[in-house]
Amino acid sequence: MIRIRLVCAALVLSGFPSGAFASGQGPVTPGAAPVPALLVSAKKVFISNAGADSGLFPHPFSGDPDRAYNQFYADMSSWGRYQLVSTPGEADLVFELQLTAPNGPQNANKQNGASDPLPMFRLVIYDRATRYILWALTESIDAALVQKTHDHNFDQALAELVLDAGRLTKSPPSGMH
């Protein structure tokens, strides 16, 4: 019986690098998983406007619900990483942009990790041919008290979303803040 326990223990411990549990260090964190190859190899992108939740325009953000789409399209165009096409059928990837204002906790007690959600941009990247989601990115828009700061935070979060896409594809846009 003791021999069986020793063999089982040896088998269990041998499955972990350097006997991680035997030394009390805990499990080893795996390396970064691969980014889908199509994100790096794609040449053509269609940008889809998934809209904005109601109640965001003209306050707290100036403009209209198409503001995010128009700015994102301009940022993607100036980046130059992808050729932007006018129909999904021409594209390798579809970038679906949405501005959401999620409902959530309204509790002032944040001790349990709950926080009030901020408006956020969500970019879902699809393989156009299979319609499978390859990746999704989100950027929250920081809260503000005055219109000018709301608009600045809106612009900043949208620019950060383009930078996130650049980091993902290992070709960050130059000249963006």
Secondary structure, 3 states (H helix, E strand, C coil): CHHHHHHHHHHHHHCCHHHCCCCCCCCCCCCCCCCCHHHHHCCEEEEEEEEECCCCCCCCCCCCCCHHHHHHHHHHHHHCCCEECCCHHHCCEEEEEEEECCCCCCCCCCCCCCCCCCCEEEEEEEECCCCCEEEEEEEECCCCCCHHHHHHHHHHHHHHHHHHHHHHCCCCCCCCC
